[in-house]
């Protein structure tokens, strides 16, 4: 039997605005797939259509082998008959029910077997002593875990999560994510999770579907999405990037910080390289920046030896605890351009001093300047 969630060629509009445009999604049993994208890209609408909360306009939705939405025939199975678990960012816990009663709530959940499951699950999530408590007495992280257990209590074949960790503070978020992921792995449910947080998607997902303007623009593992972005938009989604522009010559893009592979672009094309702050390797002038495991080969812009390299001028450095943020300037055709590096540990050169710069090419990505997707 084919399980999981199948969304085929789904399109959805609000008035004249197309918010989801021809999107297909498959989530296998036991798989966690994240819809990642900025606000307004269509990811929550897609989730709500899959849940049956929005009436499907075009396309199909299947849960396992059961068709629950068909735009051609008008078939629409109500949300409570789909075998789907739902969890929203506000958790929507019942204030008049205890934690234990919230978890047991739902058709088919209040059986002896599910009551036993609820007690075991409370223990797994560190909530055993809160079974008789009411939601308002719990912390945000505890409420999140109760909401997740309530969504799982009915043994859904598909779990749909909308920004489930967005209400948590940074200190609690990592721990709650870890507990939630362990629970999802134990249950083997097909999970589709909506988020705008790239770090959350990297941690939770087996696959990431990046959405922009109602379309999926990349589908891949977290590692593929981060290290092999298909577009400038995808590369930029994962945090601050440094940009330098140049012209492709002989399949390469030469910049003030090195020469980068541009074989996919024709010669004469104006292009830009996007370099993540953690891609830089810095050292005081006269020393060679140490590579790190996984670094790709680096091509400098000249054959100058490190000892004769004048380096670049540091404009500022500050400690972030586990890393140091160092800003420096490089000469370009439009004057000095400020770049920013993130260096592990403590590396705090004085403003005005000079450092040698190398780049891990695995975290530098070349795109044409007119690639606006």
N, C-alpha and C positions, 0 to 999 in steps of 0.2 A: 504493500500500500504506500502511495506517495503522500507523505505528510508535509507539515509546514505551511507557510503562507505563500500564496502565489498571486501577485498583482500583475495584470497584463494590460499594457498600453492604456493606462489610466490617464484621463484628462478631466480637469475640473475648473470651472470658471465661476466667479462671482460677478454677475452682470456682464460687462464687456471685458473684464480683466481675467485673463487666463492665468491661473495660479499653479496648476499642475498640467504639464504638457507632454503627453505620450510616455509616461514613466512606467517601467516594468521592474518589479522587485520579486526576488525569491529568497525566502528564509527557510533553511532546512531545520528539521528537528534537532534541538541541542545547539543550534547556532545563534550567536548574537550578532545582529547586523545593526549598525548605527547609520541613521540619516543625519548627515552633518551639513550645516550651511547657515548662513546669516538669517536674521529675522526677515520674514516675508518671502522666503525662497520657495515655500510650498510644502515643506516637510510635515508640519502639523496637520495641514489639510489632507495630505496623503494618509497620515495615520488615522484621522477621523473617518475618512471614507472606508478604510480597511476595517475599522471597528464597527461600521454601520451607523455612526452618529451623523454623517452627512450622506445624503442620497447620491449614489453614483450616477454620473452623467454619461460617461463614455469609458468603455473598457470592461474588464472582468476582475473579480476577486474570488479566489478559491481558498478555502481552509481545508487542507488535505485534499481529498478528492471531491469535496462538496462545494458546488458553486453557490456562493452566497450573494453575489452581485453580478448582474449582467446588463450592461447598458443597452444591448440590442433587443432584449426581451422584456426589460423592465423588472426582472427578478430582483427582489431585495429582501434578504433575511434580516429580521430585527437583531439588534446588538445582543440581546440576552439569549438568543438562540444560536449563536455562532460558535460557542465554545472558545471564546476569546476572553483573556484577562486584561483589564485596563487599569492603568495607574497614571494619574495626572500630577502635574507639578505642585498643586495645592493639597495633594493627598486625599482630600474629600472624605476624611474619616467621619463616622457617625458620632457626634459628641455625646449622645445619650447612651451609647453602648461602651462596655469595657473593651480593653484590648482583645481579650479572648473572644468576646462576642463579635467584635468587628471582623476578626479573622474568620470566624465560623459563618459569617453572613453569606448568603447566596444559595441559589438552588443547588441541591445535591451536596452541599458542604457539611451539613450537620448530621453526619453519620458517625458511627463509632470509630470507623477507620480514619475518617478525616479529623475527628476530635483528637485521636492519638497523634495523627500527623501534626496537628496544630501545636500540641504540647512539645513534640520533638523540635518543631521549627522554632518555637519560642526560645528553646534552649540554644539552638544553633545560632540564633541571632542575638543572644545575650539579653533576652527579654523575659526570662522565666519569672522573675519577681515582680514583673509589671502586668501580669495577666489580668488582674482585677482592677487595674488603674484605668482612668479615663483619659482620652487623648489630650485634653488641655493640661494635664499634669506632666506630660512627656516633653523631652527635648525635640528639636527638629529632626535630629538623626534617628531618634527612637520612633517618631511618627512615620518617618520614611520607611523604616523597616516593617512597621505594622502594616502600612499600605501595601508594600510588596507582598507580604504574607497573605493579606486578604485577597490580592489579585491571583495568587497561586493556589488558594485553598480549594477552589472548584475544579482543580486539575485541568486547566485550559490547555489546548494543543498549541495555542499561539498567545503570546504575551506582548502587549503594546504599551510602551512607556513613553510619556511625553515630558521631557526635561525633568527626570525624577530626582536629580540631585541639585537642582539650581537654587533651592532655598536653604542649602546648608552652608555653614561657614567653612572656610578653607581648611581649618584644622581638622574638622570632622569628616569632610568630604571624602578624603582618600580612604579612611577606615571603613566608611559605610559603603563605598564603591566595592571594596574588596569583599566585604561580607555578602553584598548583594550578588556579586559575580559568582561567588562560591555556591550560593543558593540556586542560582540559575543553572549552573553546571550540574548540580545534584538532581534537579528536576528534569533536565533534558528538554525543556520547552523551547520552541522556536520563538525568539525574542527580537522584536523590532523596536529600537530605542531612538528617539528624537533628541538631538542635542545641538547646541551652537558652540560647544566647548571642545576644541580639538584634542586637548589632553584627555578629556573624558572619553572621547571616541577611541583614541589610541589605547587607552587602558582597557576598555570594556569590550571592544569589537573584535570579532573574527574577520569581518569585512566592514569597510566603510563605503557608503554611497554618498558622494559629495553632490549636493544640490545647489543650483544657482538658476534664478529666473524660471523656476518651474520644471527644470530638467535635471537629470542625473548627468554630471559632467565627468565623473570618474568613479569607477567601481573596482576596489582592490583591497588587499590586506592593509593593515595599518602601516607596515613597513613600505609597501609599494606606494601608498598614497603620500607618505612623508618624503621618501627618498627619490621617488620617480613621479613627480606631479606632471600631469598631462598639459596643464595650462598655467598661466601666470596667476589666475584666480585661485587655483588649488594651492600653489606654492605660498601665496600671500595669506591664505586662510589660517596657516599654522603659526602665525605670530609675525613679529617685526622682521623685515628683510632689508638688506642694504641693496641699493640699485646703482649700477654703472652702465652707461650706454656707449656703444661703439658701432663700427661697421664690420661686417663679416668679410674676411679676406682669407682665401685658401682654406675654407672650412673652419676658421678659428675666429674668436672674438678677443682681441687684445685690449686689455684695460690697465689701469695704473696698479692693480694688485695681482696681475697675472693674465695668462692667456687660456681661454676656455674653449672646449670643443663645441663647434657650431656646424657640424657636418650636415645637419638636417635643414639648414637654411642656405639659400643661394648666396653667392658672393655679391657684395654690394648692398645687401640688405642691412638696414639699421636694426640693431638688436640690443637687448639689455640682459645683463646677468644679474640674477637675484641671489644674494649670498646671505645665508642665515648667520646671525651673530655668533653662534657656537661653531661655525665653520672656520673661523680665523684661528691661526696658531701664531702667537706672539712671543717675541724674545727681545731682550735688550740688544742693541746694535753690536755686532761682533759675534753674536751667538746664533746658532741655527734653531729655529722653532722646532720643538720635539713633536713628531707625529704621534697620533693616537691610534689604537686598534680600529681597523675599518677605514682608515683614511685612503682616499683615492690619490693617484699620482698628481703632482702639482707641476705646472709649467710656468716658470717665472717669465717676465716680459723681456728679460735680457739674460746674458750669460754671466753676469756679474757674480763673483763669489760673495758669500755672506759677509766676509770681513771687509769688503769694499762697498757693501750696500749702505747707502746713507740713511736708510730707514724712512719712516714717516713720523710726522710730528704728533705727539699726544696732546689732546685738548682737555682731557679729564679722565679720572678713574675713581671708582667708588666700589666699596665692598657690598655684596648682596648676601654675605654669609658663606654659602657654599661655593659661590662664584664671584668673580670680579667683572664689572662692566667698564670697559675701556673704550673711550672715543678717540678718534684720530682723523686726520685729514689727508687726502691724497689729491694730487694735481689732476685736473681734467681740462678739456677744451673750454669748459664754461667756468673755469676758476676752481678753487679748492672745494672738494666735496667731503662732507663729514660722514664717517662710517662708525659703526659700533660693533665691538667684539665682546663676547661673553667667554671668560676664561675660567676654568675650574680653579678653586682654591683662592689664594691671595696673590694677586699680581697688580700692584698699584704704582705704576710709574708716575713720576711727577709731570704735571702739565708743562709742555715745552720740551720735554725729553723726547728721544726718538727710539722707535722700536722697529724691528724687522717683522714683516708680515708674510705668512704663507696661508694658503687656503686649501681646505679639504674639498676637492671637486665633487664629492658625493653630496655635498650640501650647497652646491652652487648650480643654478639652473638658468639656461639661456632660452629666451623667448623673443620673437619679433616684437617690436614696440607697439604694433597695432593689434596685438592679440588681446582682445578685450573680453574674452569669455572666462 
